[in-house]
Amino acid sequence: MHDSADRPGKVITINRNDTIKQAATLMAANNVGCLIVNDDQGRFIGLVTERDVARHVADSPDTGHLPVAQIMTDRVISCAPGTPTHEARRIMATQRVRHLPIVQDGVVVGILSARDIMTQQLLEDRAAAEQVAVLSKCLQSTDLQEAAEIVAAEAPKLFEARSCVLYLHPQDDPGKGPEIVTSNRCLCFDGNCPNTESAARIPLGGGFFEELPTECFEQGGQPPRLVLPLSIAGLREPHGADQKRLTGFLCMCGLASSCTANRELTSYKARLAGEIIVAHLTNAMRYQQARLTSLTDPLTGVGSRRLLEDKLQMECERVQRYKRSFSVAIIDLDHFKVINDTLGHAAGDEAIKAMARRIEEQKRKPDVLARYGGDEFVMLIPETGAAEAAVLLDRIRQHVHRIPLEQDLSLSISCGIAENTPEQDVAPGEMMRRADLALYEAKNAGRNCVKLWDKDMGHLVNPGDLEIERIKKLQRRILGLSEKAEKAFMESIWSLVQALEAKDTYARKHSENVTHYAVQIARMMDLGPKHSDLIRRAAMIHDIGKIGIPDAILFKPGVLTPHERRVIEQHPLIAVRILEPMSFLEKEVAIVRHHHEKWNGQGYPDGLARMAIPLGARIIAVADTFDALTSNRSYHVQRPIPEAIRILKDSADYDLDPTAVEAMLAWIESFTIRVGKTSEELAVEDLLATHEPVPAPAVAVAVAPNGGDAERSRN
């Protein structure tokens, strides 16, 4: 006996005239359950099983002397050498036999038992599972479309199929059309694959189709084909909606002949592959939904700032690749604080949502709308010049003005537009700066209008220009704040910080030092006075949240415990709670919140990564790290400047923004050239010699009691 019809093993035979007792003895001696019965000339005439022997002995104990010819089965089901195992299994199942002789030229050359078949099936199933496991390793993409393309490319290899198509559509709206369609060398998809309704009735193990539709055959398709039904469920939609579900199928044609011959094994492989494909596509769709949630503003449902940054970068790249222009528009709601103060913040939120809906209704489908700040929106307008964009924005402005509000109030917006052309090749940051300048021009022109950027607006960013102060005063009037109210608030913060700083002699000048470094980085990056001033104010108050951290943790000389680390990581959120009520610090608050985020997404409090972190926060993180490294602390001694530079370089593109690090190092290098010293000769006091004293409290100033735990957070 052997486990394969291709390789028959030794056959145990008995003569027809041998007794039943001799048959029993022979079976026991050879540990077999079946004997081949031959005639006197050695020709195969039947077989006898242990069941036959046991039944006759049990019925008549005295029949042991009878010849086996009287109890043998003479009508024997057999197979030829080379019969595939799956075919042998089918024969045994159909004929309900447990032993199958392998006969060649009338002579039994081997025999298969049910146990042999079961062992072989287990081996085949294990091999199939290993093949499907290889497919699982290929499915690593978290993008749904890309995941579907990988499935279409890799799944046919399991069945040696020539081509395939994957089709998915929304379950609750089949008439909407497919959401995902991808194929692998399939030219006969349209109208010829099984529809989703019939595919849904196919078992998970797949459905075989022996023939192809005429259209498929004419296009080069080859039978047979295998269809796997697919059904994937995403995350629950916002606002309590049901889960998003996609249904469809994977259709493969031109399967290998071995797949057709051994359908049982093919169905097993199809069932495993179907389960893995559904699981992978489900994970990809849920990841995509989760990412989309992070790219969506929760209040208005339009894009988030992260989405804006991604799309703006893509559009700038498209300008050069396809030589197409595009425009950026910044839209700002006029007198929003008046609405909040008069109608309440809930009504203010409703006004913002109403404005977002009105813009969505009027914009074109390819246009991208994102919420940039509290009452500020940005719209990317692809393949559109500034003049055309102005027409669109003016129409939007008129529609927004018609939104009804209580107490005879009305909504109006000011818009600034900048255009990027292949000839200009403007960077994303510069595009936003230009649109921002155009917005300020619209504000200065009386609001409720649209302005286009032109090069003459560049004078507004020159240091010391009177236009900067006019803009600041205009902003304060819009926010309903007086200079006296802002000054009073800053005086309170400054007094509190001065009292707390006296507790820690190590970090007394930390926030002022960080401010100095951050401003130098901003200048090296050529951000302009407006952004430099914003970063200056944010740096001065970046550690104000440490007011709420217990002194025992704040001044601990040793390594923090996990619990203590979690406590100290709350200080950016504490700062937000302190500063959030001051509407004139809205942009600074965003920077303060995220100054401990890391480039690799491993920071806190929100785990933002790369360009999703506000630029000001990325700059302050570099300045904070450098000051922490080059200052004495309760938990480490001061590092030399060359060592601090080395650590900054090592942290670039991992913890820190590489561009901000490069700007910091460039400033240090330029400083050494200016003073005629090497980095080894340079002292921190030299770098801070040009430190401008922080005016208190005329600008937004606050120094944290214990600054810069950047190095501690790495321990």
C-alpha positions in Angstrom: 0.0 0.0 0.0 1.1 3.6 -0.5 -0.4 7.1 -0.1 -0.5 7.8 -3.8 -2.0 6.2 -6.9 1.1 7.3 -8.8 3.4 5.3 -6.5 1.8 2.0 -5.5 3.3 0.1 -2.6 3.6 -3.6 -1.7 0.4 -5.7 -2.2 -0.4 -8.5 0.2 -2.2 -11.4 -1.6 -3.9 -14.6 -0.7 -5.0 -17.6 -2.8 -8.7 -18.1 -3.3 -8.4 -21.5 -1.6 -6.8 -20.3 1.6 -9.0 -20.3 4.6 -10.6 -17.4 6.4 -8.5 -18.2 9.4 -5.3 -17.9 7.2 -6.6 -14.5 5.9 -7.1 -13.2 9.4 -3.6 -14.4 10.4 -2.0 -12.7 7.3 -3.8 -9.4 7.9 -2.6 -9.3 11.5 1.0 -10.2 10.6 1.2 -7.5 7.9 -1.0 -4.9 9.8 -3.3 -4.4 6.8 -7.1 -4.3 6.5 -7.4 -5.7 3.1 -6.0 -8.6 1.0 -5.9 -9.1 -2.7 -7.4 -12.5 -3.7 -5.8 -14.3 -6.7 -6.7 -17.5 -8.5 -4.3 -20.5 -8.9 -2.7 -18.7 -11.9 -2.0 -15.5 -9.8 -4.7 -13.5 -11.5 -6.6 -10.9 -9.5 -10.2 -12.0 -8.9 -11.3 -10.1 -5.8 -10.5 -8.8 -2.4 -11.3 -9.5 1.2 -11.3 -7.0 4.0 -11.0 -7.4 7.8 -14.6 -6.4 8.0 -15.6 -9.4 5.8 -13.5 -11.7 8.0 -14.9 -10.3 11.3 -18.5 -10.5 10.1 -18.3 -14.2 9.1 -16.4 -15.2 12.2 -18.9 -13.5 14.4 -21.8 -15.1 12.7 -20.3 -18.7 12.6 -17.2 -19.2 14.8 -16.7 -22.6 13.1 -16.4 -21.1 9.6 -12.6 -20.4 9.9 -11.8 -23.4 7.7 -13.9 -22.1 4.8 -11.9 -20.7 1.7 -11.8 -16.9 1.4 -13.4 -17.2 -2.1 -16.7 -17.6 -0.3 -16.5 -14.3 1.5 -14.5 -12.2 -0.9 -15.9 -9.3 -3.0 -15.6 -10.2 -6.6 -17.1 -7.1 -8.1 -14.1 -4.8 -7.2 -13.9 -1.1 -7.9 -10.4 -0.3 -9.0 -8.3 2.5 -10.6 -5.4 2.6 -13.0 -1.9 3.7 -12.1 -1.4 7.5 -12.3 -5.0 8.2 -11.2 -4.9 11.6 -9.3 -5.5 11.4 -5.6 -8.6 13.6 -5.8 -10.1 11.3 -8.4 -9.3 8.3 -6.3 -11.0 10.1 -3.4 -14.1 10.8 -5.6 -14.3 7.1 -6.7 -14.1 5.9 -3.1 -16.7 8.4 -1.9 -19.1 7.6 -4.8 -18.8 3.8 -4.5 -18.7 3.9 -0.7 -15.5 1.7 -0.5 -12.6 2.0 1.9 -10.0 0.3 -0.3 -9.2 0.9 -3.9 -6.9 -1.5 -5.8 -4.6 -0.1 -8.5 -4.7 -2.5 -11.4 -2.4 -2.7 -14.4 -2.9 -5.3 -17.1 -5.1 -7.3 -14.8 -2.5 -7.3 -12.0 -2.9 -5.4 -8.7 0.2 -3.3 -8.4 -1.0 -1.3 -5.3 -3.9 -0.4 -3.1 -5.2 2.8 -1.6 -7.0 3.0 1.7 -9.2 5.8 3.1 -6.5 6.6 5.6 -4.0 7.1 2.7 -6.4 9.4 1.0 -7.0 11.4 4.2 -3.2 11.8 4.8 -2.7 13.0 1.2 -5.6 15.5 1.5 -4.1 16.9 4.7 -0.8 17.4 2.8 -2.6 19.1 -0.1 -4.5 21.4 2.3 -1.3 22.3 4.1 0.4 23.2 0.8 -2.7 25.3 -0.2 -2.6 27.1 3.1 1.0 27.9 2.6 0.3 29.3 -0.9 -2.4 31.5 0.5 -0.1 32.7 3.3 2.2 34.0 0.6 -0.7 36.0 -0.8 -1.3 37.4 2.7 2.3 38.7 2.9 1.8 40.5 -0.4 -1.2 42.4 0.9 0.3 45.2 2.9 -1.1 48.4 1.4 -3.4 50.6 3.5 -4.8 52.4 0.4 -8.1 50.7 -0.7 -7.5 51.2 -4.5 -3.9 50.1 -4.3 -5.0 47.1 -2.1 -7.5 46.1 -4.7 -4.9 46.3 -7.5 -2.5 44.1 -5.5 -5.3 41.5 -5.0 -6.0 41.6 -8.8 -2.3 41.0 -9.5 -1.5 38.4 -6.9 -4.7 36.3 -6.3 -4.8 34.8 -9.8 -1.3 33.3 -9.2 -2.9 30.9 -6.6 -5.0 29.3 -9.4 -2.7 29.9 -12.3 -5.5 32.1 -13.8 -4.7 34.1 -17.0 -6.7 37.2 -16.0 -9.1 38.5 -13.5 -11.2 41.5 -12.5 -12.2 42.9 -9.1 -15.4 44.8 -8.7 -16.9 46.5 -5.6 -19.9 48.8 -5.3 -21.8 50.4 -2.4 -24.1 47.7 -0.9 -27.0 50.1 -0.3 -26.9 51.6 -3.7 -26.0 49.2 -6.5 -27.2 51.6 -9.2 -24.6 54.1 -8.2 -22.0 52.2 -10.1 -18.7 50.6 -9.0 -16.5 52.3 -6.4 -13.5 50.0 -7.1 -12.8 48.4 -10.4 -9.4 46.9 -11.2 -8.3 44.1 -13.5 -5.3 42.0 -14.4 -5.1 41.6 -18.2 -8.9 41.3 -18.4 -10.3 42.8 -21.7 -13.8 41.5 -21.4 -15.1 43.0 -18.2 -18.0 45.2 -19.2 -21.2 43.4 -18.9 -19.8 39.9 -19.0 -18.8 39.1 -15.5 -21.5 37.8 -13.1 -23.5 40.6 -11.7 -23.2 41.4 -7.9 -26.6 39.9 -7.2 -25.7 36.5 -8.6 -22.2 36.7 -7.1 -23.7 37.2 -3.7 -25.3 33.7 -4.0 -22.0 32.1 -4.7 -20.6 30.3 -1.6 -17.5 31.7 0.0 -15.4 28.9 -1.4 -16.1 30.3 -4.9 -18.3 29.3 -7.8 -17.0 27.5 -11.0 -18.2 28.4 -14.4 -17.3 25.8 -17.1 -18.1 28.2 -20.0 -17.5 31.8 -20.7 -19.9 34.3 -22.3 -19.4 34.7 -26.0 -18.2 38.2 -25.6 -15.5 37.1 -23.1 -14.4 34.3 -25.4 -14.2 36.6 -28.4 -12.0 39.0 -26.4 -9.5 36.2 -25.7 -10.9 34.9 -22.4 -10.4 31.2 -21.6 -12.6 28.9 -19.5 -13.0 27.8 -16.8 -13.5 30.7 -14.4 -13.8 31.0 -10.7 -15.8 33.8 -9.0 -15.3 34.8 -5.3 -18.0 37.0 -3.7 -16.6 39.9 -1.7 -18.3 41.9 1.1 -16.3 44.4 3.2 -17.5 46.6 6.1 -15.9 49.9 7.0 -16.1 52.0 10.1 -19.4 53.5 11.3 -20.0 56.8 9.6 -20.1 60.0 11.7 -23.3 61.1 13.4 -24.5 57.6 14.1 -24.8 56.5 10.5 -24.5 52.8 9.5 -21.3 51.2 8.5 -20.1 51.8 5.0 -20.3 48.5 3.1 -19.0 47.5 -0.3 -20.0 44.3 -2.1 -18.8 42.7 -5.3 -16.7 39.9 -6.6 -13.3 38.7 -7.8 -13.7 36.9 -11.2 -10.7 34.8 -12.5 -10.7 33.0 -15.8 -8.3 30.7 -17.6 -7.7 28.5 -14.6 -5.1 25.7 -14.7 -6.4 22.3 -15.5 -5.3 21.0 -12.1 -7.7 23.5 -10.5 -10.6 22.2 -12.5 -9.6 18.5 -11.9 -9.3 18.9 -8.1 -12.2 21.2 -7.4 -12.4 20.2 -3.8 -8.8 21.5 -3.2 -9.5 24.6 -5.4 -12.6 25.4 -3.3 -10.6 25.1 -0.1 -7.9 27.5 -1.5 -10.6 29.8 -2.7 -12.3 29.9 0.7 -9.0 30.7 2.4 -8.1 33.3 -0.2 -11.5 34.9 0.0 -11.3 35.3 3.8 -7.8 36.9 3.6 -8.8 39.2 0.7 -12.0 40.4 2.5 -10.0 40.9 5.7 -7.3 42.9 3.9 -9.7 45.1 1.9 -11.7 45.7 5.1 -8.6 46.9 6.9 -7.6 49.1 4.0 -11.0 50.7 3.8 -11.1 51.3 7.6 -7.7 52.8 7.6 -8.7 55.0 4.7 -11.8 56.1 6.5 -9.8 56.8 9.7 -7.3 58.9 7.7 -10.2 60.7 6.0 -11.6 61.5 9.4 -8.2 63.1 10.3 -8.4 65.1 7.0 -11.9 66.4 7.8 -12.8 69.3 10.0 -15.2 67.9 12.6 -17.4 71.1 12.9 -18.0 71.8 9.2 -17.2 68.6 7.5 -14.9 70.3 5.0 -11.2 69.5 4.7 -8.8 69.9 7.6 -5.6 71.9 7.6 -3.7 68.6 7.1 -5.6 67.9 4.0 -4.9 71.5 2.8 -1.2 71.0 3.2 -1.2 67.7 1.4 -3.3 69.0 -1.5 -1.4 72.3 -1.8 1.9 70.4 -2.1 0.5 68.2 -4.8 -0.9 71.1 -6.8 2.5 72.9 -6.7 4.1 69.8 -8.1 1.4 69.5 -10.8 2.2 73.0 -12.0 5.6 72.0 -13.2 4.6 68.4 -14.3 1.6 69.4 -16.4 2.3 73.1 -17.0 -1.1 74.1 -15.6 -1.9 77.1 -13.3 -3.9 77.0 -10.1 -5.1 79.5 -7.5 -5.4 79.7 -3.8 -8.0 81.7 -2.0 -8.1 82.5 1.7 -11.6 83.3 3.0 -12.1 85.1 6.3 -15.4 85.8 8.0 -15.7 89.5 8.9 -16.6 90.6 12.4 -16.9 87.0 13.7 -16.4 88.0 17.3 -19.4 90.4 17.1 -21.5 87.4 16.1 -20.2 85.3 19.0 -20.6 88.1 21.5 -24.1 89.0 20.3 -25.7 85.7 19.5 -23.4 83.3 21.5 -20.8 80.8 20.6 -23.3 78.1 19.6 -24.8 80.5 17.0 -21.3 81.4 15.9 -20.6 77.7 15.2 -23.8 77.5 13.2 -22.8 80.6 11.2 -19.5 78.9 10.3 -21.2 75.7 9.3 -23.7 77.6 7.2 -20.9 79.5 5.5 -19.0 76.3 4.8 -22.2 74.7 3.3 -22.8 77.7 1.1 -19.2 77.6 -0.2 -19.5 73.9 -0.9 -22.6 74.5 -2.9 -21.0 77.1 -5.1 -17.5 75.7 -5.6 -16.7 73.3 -8.4 -16.2 69.6 -7.9 -12.4 69.6 -8.3 -11.9 72.6 -5.9 -10.7 71.7 -2.4 -12.1 73.5 0.6 -10.4 73.3 4.0 -10.9 75.0 7.3 -7.6 76.9 8.1 -8.4 78.4 11.5 -11.4 79.5 13.6 -13.2 81.5 11.0 -10.7 81.2 8.1 -11.1 78.9 5.2 -8.8 78.1 2.2 -9.9 77.0 -1.2 -7.6 75.4 -3.8 -8.8 76.0 -7.3 -7.0 73.8 -9.8 -6.3 74.8 -13.4 -7.7 78.2 -12.8 -6.1 81.7 -13.1 -6.5 84.4 -10.5 -9.0 86.4 -12.6 -11.3 83.4 -13.1 -10.9 82.5 -9.4 -12.0 86.1 -8.5 -15.2 85.6 -10.4 -16.0 82.4 -8.5 -15.1 83.9 -5.1 -17.2 87.0 -5.7 -20.2 84.8 -6.5 -19.5 82.9 -3.2 -19.2 86.2 -1.4 -22.6 87.2 -2.6 -24.2 83.9 -1.6 -22.7 84.0 1.9 -24.0 87.5 2.4 -27.5 86.2 1.9 -27.3 83.8 4.9 -29.9 85.0 7.4 -28.9 85.7 11.1 -30.8 86.9 14.1 -30.9 90.5 15.3 -30.5 92.0 11.9 -26.9 90.7 11.7 -25.4 89.5 8.4 -22.4 87.5 7.3 -19.7 88.9 5.0 -16.4 87.5 3.9 -13.1 89.0 2.7 -11.1 87.0 0.2 -7.4 87.0 -0.9 -6.3 85.2 -4.0 -2.9 84.2 -5.3 -2.0 82.4 -8.5 0.8 79.9 -9.2 1.9 79.5 -12.8 4.6 77.3 -14.5 6.7 80.4 -15.1 6.6 81.4 -11.4 6.8 77.9 -9.7 5.9 79.3 -6.3 6.4 77.1 -3.2 3.4 76.2 -1.0 4.4 78.5 1.8 4.9 81.4 -0.5 1.5 80.8 -2.1 -0.2 81.0 1.3 1.8 84.1 2.2 0.7 85.9 -1.0 -2.9 84.9 -0.5 -2.7 86.2 3.1 -1.3 89.5 1.9 -4.2 89.8 -0.5 -6.6 89.0 2.3 -5.2 91.8 4.4 -5.6 94.1 1.4 -9.3 93.1 1.3 -9.6 93.9 5.0 -7.9 97.3 4.6 -10.3 98.0 1.6 -13.3 97.8 3.9 -13.9 94.0 4.0 -16.7 92.1 2.1 -14.6 92.1 -1.1 -12.1 90.0 -3.1 -8.5 91.1 -3.8 -5.8 89.5 -6.0 -2.2 89.4 -5.0 0.3 91.5 -6.9 4.0 92.1 -6.5 3.4 95.6 -5.1 2.0 94.0 -1.9 5.5 92.7 -1.1 6.4 95.9 0.7 4.0 95.0 3.5 6.5 92.4 4.8 9.5 94.6 5.1 10.7 95.1 8.7 9.6 98.3 10.2 7.0 99.1 7.6 4.1 101.1 8.9 1.7 98.8 7.2 2.4 96.0 9.7 1.2 98.1 12.6 -1.9 99.2 10.7 -2.7 95.5 10.1 -2.3 94.7 13.8 -4.6 97.5 14.8 -7.1 96.5 12.2 -7.0 92.9 13.6 -7.6 94.2 17.1 -10.6 96.2 15.9 -12.1 93.2 14.1 -11.7 91.1 17.3 -13.3 93.8 19.4 -10.2 94.0 21.6 -8.6 97.2 22.9 -4.9 97.6 23.4 -5.6 98.1 27.1 -7.4 94.8 27.5 -4.7 92.8 25.8 -2.0 94.6 27.8 -3.8 93.8 31.1 -3.9 90.1 30.3 -0.2 90.0 29.4 0.7 91.8 32.5 -1.1 89.2 34.6 0.6 86.3 32.8 4.0 88.0 33.1 3.7 88.6 36.8 2.7 85.0 37.4 5.6 83.6 35.4 8.1 85.9 37.1 7.0 84.6 40.5 7.2 80.9 39.4 10.6 81.4 37.7 12.2 82.3 41.0 11.8 78.6 42.0 14.1 77.2 39.3 17.5 78.9 38.9 18.4 76.5 36.0 15.7 77.5 33.6 15.2 81.1 34.5 16.0 82.4 31.0 14.8 79.3 29.1 11.8 80.8 27.3 13.7 84.0 26.4 16.5 81.9 25.0 14.1 79.7 23.0 12.5 82.8 21.7 15.8 84.2 20.5 16.8 80.9 18.8 13.3 80.5 17.2 13.3 84.0 15.8 16.8 83.4 14.3 15.6 80.1 12.7 12.5 81.9 11.3 14.7 84.6 9.8 17.1 82.1 8.2 14.0 80.4 6.7 12.9 83.8 5.3 9.5 83.6 6.8 9.0 87.4 6.9 8.2 89.7 9.9 4.6 88.6 10.3 5.4 84.9 10.8 8.5 85.7 12.8 6.5 87.8 15.2 3.9 85.1 15.6 6.7 82.6 16.4 8.3 85.0 18.8 5.0 85.4 20.8 4.4 81.6 20.7 7.9 80.9 21.9 7.6 83.2 24.9 4.5 81.4 26.1 5.3 77.9 24.9 5.9 76.4 28.4 3.3 78.4 30.4 1.4 75.1 30.9 4.1 73.9 33.3 2.5 76.2 35.8 0.1 73.3 36.5 2.8 70.6 36.9 3.8 69.8 40.6 7.2 71.1 41.6 8.2 67.6 42.7 8.0 66.4 39.1 9.1 69.6 37.5 12.4 69.9 39.4 13.1 66.1 39.9 16.8 65.5 39.3 16.5 61.9 38.3 14.7 60.0 35.5 10.9 60.4 35.4 8.7 57.4 36.1 6.1 56.5 33.4 3.4 58.2 35.5 5.5 61.3 36.0 6.2 61.5 32.3 2.5 61.3 31.5 1.9 64.2 34.0 4.5 66.4 32.5 3.2 65.7 29.0 0.0 67.4 30.0 1.6 70.9 30.0 0.8 71.8 26.4 -2.9 71.0 27.0 -2.8 73.0 30.3 -1.3 75.9 28.3 -4.2 75.6 25.8 -6.7 75.8 28.6 -5.0 78.9 30.0 -4.7 80.7 26.7 -7.7 79.6 24.7 -10.1 82.3 26.0 -7.9 85.0 24.5 -9.0 85.1 20.9 -6.1 87.3 19.9 -3.8 84.4 20.7 -5.6 81.8 18.5 -2.7 81.1 16.2 -0.1 81.1 19.0 -2.2 78.6 20.9 -2.0 76.1 18.0 1.8 76.4 18.0 2.0 76.1 21.8 -0.2 73.0 21.8 2.1 71.1 19.3 5.6 72.2 20.2 6.4 68.8 21.6 5.1 66.9 18.5 7.9 65.0 16.7 8.6 64.7 13.0 8.1 60.9 13.2 4.7 61.2 14.8 5.9 59.9 18.2 5.5 63.2 20.1 2.6 64.5 22.2 -0.2 65.5 22.8 -1.8 64.5 19.4 0.9 62.4 17.7 1.1 64.7 14.7 3.8 64.0 12.1 5.8 65.9 9.5 3.9 68.7 7.8 0.8 68.2 9.9 2.7 69.9 12.8 2.4 73.7 12.6 5.6 75.3 11.2 6.0 77.5 14.3 5.8 74.4 16.5 8.5 72.6 14.5 10.8 75.7 14.8 10.2 76.0 18.5 10.9 72.3 19.0 14.4 72.8 17.5 15.1 75.9 19.6 13.8 74.2 22.7 16.0 71.2 22.1 19.1 73.3 21.5 18.6 75.4 24.7 17.9 72.3 26.8 21.2 70.7 25.5 23.4 73.7 26.1 22.0 74.7 29.5 22.5 73.2 33.0 19.5 71.3 34.3 18.6 69.5 37.5 18.9 66.2 35.5 22.0 66.8 33.3 24.9 69.1 32.8 25.4 71.6 30.0 26.6 70.1 26.6 29.3 71.9 24.5 27.9 73.5 21.3 29.6 71.0 18.9 28.0 68.1 20.8 24.6 69.9 20.7 25.0 70.4 16.9 25.8 66.7 16.5 22.6 65.7 18.4 20.5 68.1 16.3 21.9 66.6 13.2 21.1 63.1 14.5 17.6 64.1 15.4 16.8 65.7 12.0 14.3 63.9 10.0 13.5 61.7 13.0 12.4 63.8 16.0 12.9 67.3 14.4 12.0 69.0 11.2 15.2 68.7 9.0 14.5 72.1 7.4 14.3 73.8 10.8 17.4 72.0 12.0 19.3 73.1 8.8 18.2 76.7 9.4 19.4 76.6 13.0 22.8 75.2 12.0 23.1 77.7 9.2 22.5 80.5 11.7 25.2 79.2 14.1 27.6 78.8 11.2 27.0 82.4 10.0 27.4 83.6 13.5 30.8 81.9 13.9 32.0 83.5 10.7 30.8 86.9 11.8 32.5 86.7 15.2 35.6 84.9 13.9 35.3 81.9 16.1 35.0 78.1 15.5 32.1 76.1 16.9 34.5 74.7 19.5 35.5 78.2 20.7 31.9 79.4 20.6 30.0 79.8 23.9 26.3 80.0 24.5 26.8 83.4 25.9 28.1 84.5 22.5 25.0 83.2 20.7 22.8 85.1 23.2 24.9 88.3 23.1 22.6 89.7 20.5 19.6 88.6 22.5 16.9 91.3 22.4 15.3 91.8 25.8 11.7 90.8 25.9 9.5 93.9 26.4 7.1 93.2 29.2 4.2 93.3 29.0 3.5 95.1 25.7 3.8 92.0 23.7 2.6 88.5 24.4 5.2 87.4 26.9 5.3 84.5 29.3 8.2 82.4 30.6 7.6 79.0 31.8 9.0 78.0 35.2 11.0 75.0 33.9 11.6 75.1 30.1 12.8 72.6 27.7 12.3 69.0 28.6 13.2 68.0 25.1 16.2 66.0 26.2 14.4 64.5 29.1 11.7 63.2 26.8 14.3 61.2 24.9 15.6 59.4 28.0 
